Amino acid sequence: MIRGIDYQNNLLNEMSLKWPDNRIVNIVCHGHSVPAGYFATPYVNTFDSYPHLLHRIIKERFPYAAVNVIVTAIGGETSVSGAERFERDVLNHSPDTITIDYALNDRGVGLEAAKESWEYMINAALKRNINVILLTPTWDNSFFTKDENWQNLVKHKNQIIELADKYNVGLADSFKCYENYVRTDTELVDLLSHVNHPSKKGHELVAYEIAKYFLAR
């Protein structure tokens, strides 16, 4: 069963405390070029990417919290290499919450290798009582052709939902956010800055989808 919006209640209660009773809270955004802030490659627009936008939302909702949003994402990476450096680059920050976003690139390694890597990262985090939020993929221009690339993206999206359900962790369904946006007769190009990278509007959709797990107290 996928965790609901009450998943982080204990953490949010802590984030509501004022100094001197508060503490540093670390949120790590792990993944590929999207959380890394790549727009039209090689342009990196850090401050319009969803980790930074999420940070701003959290601070508006929790003005007393001392929160770091740390980005460990690398452009072009898959979950296989992301898992290999997970302990060194992610767990070393002593995170309270980790978001994982690799599906766009994981088409290159296939479902089986991706599943093994995602499960490794999920289990490593849960063993340390760290909250996990899995992200389904944002869209790319394969939506327009509905080719094999698109069908594979859908398969990875479905696998991520299954993993969130299996491990009872959070799910930020970016894919569904895009689907809902396009269903209202608006254009997907509004959400793209490049063939496979979101625009600021696309990043905003993702940030607010993750932010459902950070509702103000």
C-alpha positions, 0 to 999 in steps of 0.5 A, spaced: 500 500 500 502 506 497 503 511 503 498 517 503 500 524 505 500 523 512 507 519 511 511 524 514 507 526 520 513 525 525 518 529 521 513 534 519 511 535 527 519 536 528 519 541 522 514 545 526 518 546 532 521 553 533 529 554 535 532 552 540 527 545 539 528 545 532 534 541 528 537 541 521 532 537 516 536 534 510 532 532 504 536 529 498 533 529 491 537 523 487 536 522 480 538 524 473 538 530 469 531 533 471 533 534 478 540 536 476 536 542 473 538 541 466 533 544 461 535 545 454 542 541 454 547 543 456 543 549 460 542 548 467 537 552 470 538 550 478 533 555 481 527 553 476 528 546 477 523 542 482 528 541 488 529 548 489 522 550 488 520 544 493 525 548 498 521 554 497 514 551 498 517 547 504 520 554 507 513 557 506 509 552 509 514 551 515 517 558 516 521 555 523 524 549 520 532 549 518 531 545 512 537 543 507 534 540 500 541 537 497 541 535 490 545 529 488 543 528 481 547 527 475 545 528 468 545 522 464 545 517 469 541 511 470 539 508 477 544 503 476 550 508 477 545 512 482 545 505 486 552 504 486 554 511 489 548 511 493 551 510 500 557 515 498 553 520 495 546 520 498 546 516 505 552 520 507 548 526 508 544 523 513 537 525 510 530 525 513 527 524 506 530 521 499 526 522 493 528 518 487 527 520 480 531 515 474 525 513 469 527 517 463 534 514 463 532 507 465 529 505 459 537 504 457 538 499 462 531 495 462 526 494 467 530 488 470 536 492 472 532 498 474 528 494 479 534 491 482 537 498 483 531 502 485 530 496 490 537 496 493 536 504 494 529 503 497 532 498 502 538 501 504 534 507 506 528 504 509 534 500 514 536 507 516 529 509 517 529 514 512 523 516 508 523 515 501 518 518 495 519 515 489 518 519 482 514 517 476 517 520 470 516 526 467 514 526 459 519 527 453 517 528 446 516 520 445 509 522 447 508 525 440 510 519 436 507 513 441 513 509 439 517 504 443 521 509 447 514 511 450 511 504 451 517 503 455 517 509 459 510 507 461 512 500 463 517 504 467 512 508 470 508 502 472 514 499 475 515 505 480 508 505 482 508 497 484 515 499 488 512 504 492 506 499 493 510 494 495 515 497 500 509 502 502 513 508 501 511 515 498 509 516 491 510 523 487 506 521 480 509 526 475 507 522 470 500 523 472 501 530 473 503 531 466 497 526 463 492 531 467 495 537 464 495 535 457 487 532 458 485 539 459 487 541 452 493 544 454 499 543 450 505 538 452 510 543 449 508 548 455 511 543 460 518 541 455 524 545 455 528 540 451 526 533 447 526 530 454 527 536 460 521 539 463 520 547 463 519 551 469 512 549 468 513 542 468 518 542 474 513 546 478 508 540 477 513 536 480 515 540 486 507 541 488 506 533 487 512 532 492 510 537 496 503 533 498 508 530 503 510 536 506 503 539 508 503 545 513 502 543 521 
